C-alpha cells in the first residue's frame, strides 16, 4: 500500500533549498550585500540543511512504514536501499562529473582520495583525518553522504519505532538515542578537526527527530485543528529563535532548538490543514518542491561558473541594486534549470532504475498485506 501524498511537506523543501542557495551566492565577487550578508550572519545554509535532515527522517519513515512494519530482512532492506539509490545517485553522479572540469578551472589542487570518497558516497561517513574531502567537487553533496548513512539505519529505526506499544515510548527511546549519539559524535568529532559539522554521525540526531515525529504521526490520534495550528506556530517560533539568536548563543547552532522546531512544523503541516499548508500544497509550490533536489545539487555549480566568469572579466558587485538583481537572476535561472533536470533526467532515471528492480523481483508470489500505518488515530 502506497502512503498518501503529503504535498505541504513537498512544498517546504523548496524553501529549505532556497536558504542554502542564498548562503552560497554570497561567494560571488563583492556580493556581500543584503541577502548574502543575512544568510552568512544567521547561518541560513546550515539551517536549511538541518530542516532537510529532519524532514528526511519523517518522510522515509512515513513512506516505508508498511515495508518495515513486520520486521527487517535482506529482501526489504535491499529493496529500500535500491529505491533510495535510484532516487539520489543518478543526479548525484551527473553533478559530480560536471564538477570535475569546474574543479580544475577553479585552480584547486586535484585530490584522488576526495574523488573516490565522493563517488562512493563515503566522504562524510569515513572520518578521514586531515582530508577535507567534502570541500572538493560539488561541495553541497556532503549532505547526500550523510543521507546515505541515514539510509543504512532507517529500516531498523522504523521497525523499532513502530514496534513500540505507545507513541510516548517511541518518543522517549528516540530522544534518548538522539542525545546519546549527539554526545558520542561530539566526542569523536573533536579528534577530527575537519569533521565536526559534516560528520554523518553528528547529523544523525536530527534525522532521528524526524523519524520519531513520523512515528507519532502514524500511531497517534489525529489532533484538533487548534492543536495542529499550535504545533505549526510553535515550530516557526522555535526555528526563528534558533536563527536570529545563534550569534549571542552559539549552542543554538547545534539543533537543540531548531530540530524540535522543524519537527513541530513538519508534524503540523503533514495534516494539510490551515493556510500555510494550503499554500505549500499549491501545484506550483509543489513543483518547486519536487525539483528541490535538482536545485540543491546544481545551484553551487552554477554559482561557481558565474564566479569564475566574474573573476576572469574582473567584475565585482559593488552596490545593493546589482546584488539584488544578480541574486534574483541566478535564483530564477537555477530554478528553471532544476525543473528541466528534474523532469528530463532525475525523474526518468529514477523510474527506469526502480522499474528494473520491480521486473527482477516479479515472482508471482502473493504476499500478505502489510499493516495499515496510514490512518493516524485508528491503530
C-alpha positions in Angstrom: 0.0 0.0 0.0 1.4 3.4 -1.1 1.3 6.1 1.5 -1.0 9.0 0.6 0.9 12.1 -0.6 1.7 14.9 1.8 2.0 17.9 -0.6 2.7 20.5 2.1 5.9 18.7 3.0 6.9 18.6 -0.6 6.5 22.3 -0.9 8.5 23.1 2.2 11.6 21.5 0.5 11.7 24.4 -1.9 12.2 26.9 0.9 14.8 24.8 2.7 16.8 24.6 -0.6 16.4 28.3 -1.2 18.1 29.1 2.2 21.1 27.1 1.1 21.3 29.0 -2.3 21.2 32.4 -0.6 24.0 31.3 1.7 26.2 30.3 -1.2 25.5 33.1 -3.6 27.5 35.4 -1.4 30.6 33.8 -2.8 30.4 36.0 -6.0 33.0 38.7 -6.0 31.7 41.7 -4.0 28.3 40.1 -3.4 28.1 40.5 0.4 25.1 42.8 0.2 21.8 42.3 1.8 20.5 38.7 1.3 24.0 37.1 1.1 25.0 39.1 4.2 21.9 38.0 6.1 22.4 34.3 5.0 26.0 34.2 6.3 25.2 36.1 9.5 22.4 33.8 10.5 23.8 30.5 9.1 20.8 30.1 6.9 22.6 27.4 4.8 23.2 25.1 7.7 19.7 25.8 8.9 18.2 24.8 5.6 20.2 21.5 5.6 19.1 20.8 9.1 15.4 21.1 8.0 16.2 18.7 5.2 17.6 16.1 7.7 14.5 16.3 10.0 12.2 16.2 7.0 14.1 13.2 5.6 13.6 11.2 8.7 9.9 12.0 8.7 9.3 11.2 5.0 11.3 8.0 4.9 9.5 6.7 8.0 6.1 7.7 6.6 6.8 6.2 3.1 8.4 2.9 4.2 6.4 2.2 7.3 4.4 -0.6 5.6 7.6 -2.1 4.2 9.3 -2.5 7.6 6.2 -2.8 9.8 6.7 -6.5 10.2 10.5 -6.5 10.5 13.7 -6.0 8.6 15.0 -8.7 6.3 17.5 -8.9 3.5 14.8 -8.6 0.8 13.1 -5.5 2.0 16.4 -3.9 3.1 17.9 -4.4 -0.4 14.7 -3.0 -2.0 14.8 0.1 0.2 18.5 0.8 -0.5 17.9 0.4 -4.2 14.9 2.7 -4.1 16.9 5.4 -2.4 20.0 5.0 -4.7 17.6 5.2 -7.7 16.4 8.5 -6.3 19.7 10.2 -5.4 22.6 8.6 -7.3 22.0 9.3 -11.0 21.8 13.1 -10.4 24.5 12.9 -7.7 26.8 11.2 -10.2 26.0 13.6 -13.0 26.7 16.7 -10.9 29.9 15.2 -9.6 31.1 14.6 -13.2 30.1 18.2 -14.1 32.0 19.5 -11.1 35.3 17.9 -12.3 36.1 20.5 -15.0 34.8 23.3 -12.7 37.2 22.0 -10.0 40.2 22.1 -12.4 39.3 25.5 -13.8 38.9 26.8 -10.2 42.7 26.1 -9.6 42.1 23.7 -6.7 44.6 21.0 -6.0 43.5 17.7 -7.5 42.6 15.1 -4.9 42.0 11.4 -6.0 41.1 10.4 -2.4 38.3 13.0 -2.4 37.0 11.8 -5.8 36.9 8.2 -4.7 35.2 9.0 -1.4 32.6 11.1 -3.2 32.0 8.5 -5.9 31.2 6.0 -3.2 29.2 8.5 -1.0 31.7 7.9 1.9 33.0 11.5 2.3 31.1 12.1 5.5 30.9 8.5 6.7 34.6 7.7 6.9 36.3 10.1 9.3 39.5 10.5 7.3 41.8 12.8 9.3 43.5 15.7 7.6 41.5 15.2 4.3 38.9 17.9 3.6 37.1 15.6 1.2 33.9 17.5 1.3 35.5 20.7 0.1 36.1 19.3 -3.4 33.9 19.0 -6.4 30.2 19.5 -5.7 30.5 20.7 -2.1 26.8 20.6 -1.1 26.8 16.9 -1.9 28.3 16.3 1.6 24.8 16.1 2.9 23.9 13.3 0.5 26.7 11.3 2.0 25.0 11.9 5.4 21.7 10.8 3.9 23.4 7.5 2.7 24.4 6.9 6.3 20.9 7.5 7.4 19.5 5.0 4.9 21.6 2.3 6.4 20.0 3.0 9.8 16.4 3.7 8.6 14.9 0.2 8.4 15.8 -0.8 11.9 14.7 2.6 13.3 11.3 2.3 11.6 10.8 -1.2 12.8 11.8 -0.3 16.4 9.6 2.8 16.4 6.6 1.0 15.0 7.1 -1.9 17.5 6.7 0.5 20.5 3.2 -0.1 22.0 2.6 3.6 22.5 3.9 6.7 20.7 5.3 8.0 24.1 7.6 5.0 24.3 8.9 5.7 20.7 9.4 9.4 21.6 11.4 8.5 24.8 13.6 5.9 23.1 14.1 8.1 20.1 15.2 11.2 22.1 17.4 9.1 24.3 19.1 7.6 21.3 19.5 11.0 19.6 21.0 12.5 22.7 23.4 9.6 23.2 24.5 9.8 19.6 25.0 13.6 19.7 27.2 13.3 22.8 29.2 10.4 21.3 29.6 12.0 17.9 30.7 15.3 19.5 33.4 13.5 21.5 34.5 11.6 18.4 34.5 14.7 16.2 36.9 16.6 18.4 39.6 14.2 17.2 39.0 15.2 13.5 39.2 19.0 13.2 37.7 18.9 9.7 34.7 16.9 10.5 32.6 18.2 13.4 29.9 19.9 11.3 29.7 17.4 8.5 30.5 14.0 10.0 27.4 11.9 9.3 27.1 10.6 12.9 26.9 14.2 14.2 23.9 14.9 12.0 22.1 11.6 12.9 20.2 13.0 15.9 18.4 15.5 13.6 17.3 12.6 11.4 16.1 10.6 14.4 14.0 13.6 15.5 12.2 13.3 12.1 11.8 9.5 12.5 10.2 9.9 16.0 7.9 12.7 14.7 6.7 10.4 11.9 6.0 7.6 14.4 3.9 10.0 16.4 2.0 11.0 13.3 1.4 7.4 12.2 0.5 5.9 15.6 -1.0 8.8 17.5 -4.5 10.2 17.4 -5.4 12.9 15.0 -5.2 16.2 16.9 -7.7 19.0 16.8 -7.3 21.8 14.4 -6.3 24.2 17.2 -3.5 21.8 18.3 -2.3 21.4 14.7 -2.0 25.2 14.3 -0.3 25.5 17.7 2.3 23.0 16.5 2.9 25.0 13.3 3.2 28.3 15.2 5.4 26.8 17.9 7.7 25.2 15.3 8.1 28.5 13.4 8.8 30.4 16.6 11.5 27.9 17.8 13.2 27.9 14.4 13.1 31.7 14.3 14.7 31.9 17.7 17.5 29.4 16.7 18.2 31.5 13.6 18.2 35.0 14.9 19.9 34.3 18.3 22.7 31.9 17.2 25.3 34.7 17.4 24.8 35.5 21.2 24.0 31.9 21.9 26.3 29.7 19.6 25.0 26.5 21.1 21.7 27.1 19.2 23.6 26.2 16.0 23.7 22.6 17.2 20.0 22.0 16.6 18.8 21.8 20.2 16.0 24.3 19.4 15.7 24.3 15.6 15.4 20.5 15.3 12.4 20.3 17.6 11.0 23.4 15.9 11.3 21.8 12.5 9.7 18.6 13.9 6.7 20.5 15.2 6.3 22.4 12.0 6.5 19.2 9.9 4.1 17.4 12.1 1.5 20.1 11.8 1.9 20.6 8.1 1.6 16.9 7.5 -2.1 17.1 8.2 -2.6 19.5 5.4 -4.8 22.0 7.3 -4.6 25.7 7.6 -3.5 28.5 5.2 0.2 27.7 5.4 -0.3 24.0 4.5 -2.7 25.0 1.7 -0.1 27.5 0.3 2.7 24.9 0.4 0.3 22.4 -1.3 -0.3 24.7 -4.3 0.7 22.9 -7.5 3.3 25.4 -8.4 4.9 25.3 -5.0 4.7 21.6 -5.0 6.5 21.5 -8.4 9.3 23.7 -6.9 9.5 21.3 -4.0 9.7 18.2 -6.3 12.6 19.8 -8.2 14.3 21.0 -5.0 16.8 18.0 -5.0 17.9 19.1 -8.5 18.1 22.7 -7.4 20.2 21.7 -4.4 22.6 19.6 -6.4 23.2 22.1 -9.3 23.0 25.6 -7.6 26.6 25.7 -6.3 28.0 24.6 -9.6 26.1 27.4 -11.4 27.3 29.9 -8.8 30.9 28.7 -9.2 30.7 29.1 -13.0 29.5 32.7 -12.6 32.2 33.3 -10.0 34.8 32.2 -12.4 33.4 34.4 -15.2 33.3 37.4 -12.8 36.9 36.9 -11.8 38.1 36.4 -15.4 36.4 39.6 -16.5 37.2 41.5 -13.3 33.6 42.1 -12.5 32.6 42.9 -8.9 29.2 43.6 -7.4 29.6 47.0 -5.7 26.0 48.2 -4.9 22.8 46.9 -3.3 20.8 47.1 -6.5 23.3 45.0 -8.5 23.4 42.4 -5.7 19.7 42.0 -5.6 19.3 41.9 -9.4 22.1 39.3 -9.9 21.0 37.2 -7.0 17.4 37.2 -8.4 18.5 36.4 -11.9 20.7 33.5 -10.7 18.0 32.2 -8.5 15.3 32.2 -11.2 17.8 30.7 -13.8 18.8 27.9 -11.4 15.2 27.1 -10.6 14.3 26.9 -14.3 17.2 24.6 -15.0 16.4 22.4 -11.9 12.8 21.9 -13.1 14.1 20.8 -16.5 16.7 18.5 -14.9 14.0 17.0 -12.6 11.6 16.3 -15.5 14.1 15.2 -18.1 16.9 13.5 -16.1 16.1 12.8 -12.4 12.6 11.5 -12.7 13.1 9.3 -15.8 16.3 7.8 -14.3 14.6 7.1 -11.1 11.6 5.4 -12.8 13.9 3.3 -15.0 16.1 2.0 -12.2 13.1 1.3 -9.9 11.4 -0.5 -12.9 14.5 -2.7 -13.3 14.2 -3.8 -9.7 10.4 -4.5 -10.0 10.9 -6.6 -13.1 13.6 -8.6 -11.5 11.6 -9.2 -8.3 8.4 -10.2 -10.0 7.8 -13.8 -8.9 4.0 -14.1 -8.8 4.1 -14.8 -5.1 1.2 -13.2 -3.3 2.5 -11.6 -0.1 0.3 -10.9 3.0 -0.9 -7.3 3.2 1.2 -5.1 5.4 -0.2 -3.4 8.4 -2.1 -0.1 7.7 0.1 2.7 9.2 -1.5 5.5 7.2 -4.6 6.2 9.3 -3.4 8.1 12.3 -5.6 7.6 15.3 -7.1 4.3 14.0 -4.5 1.9 15.3 
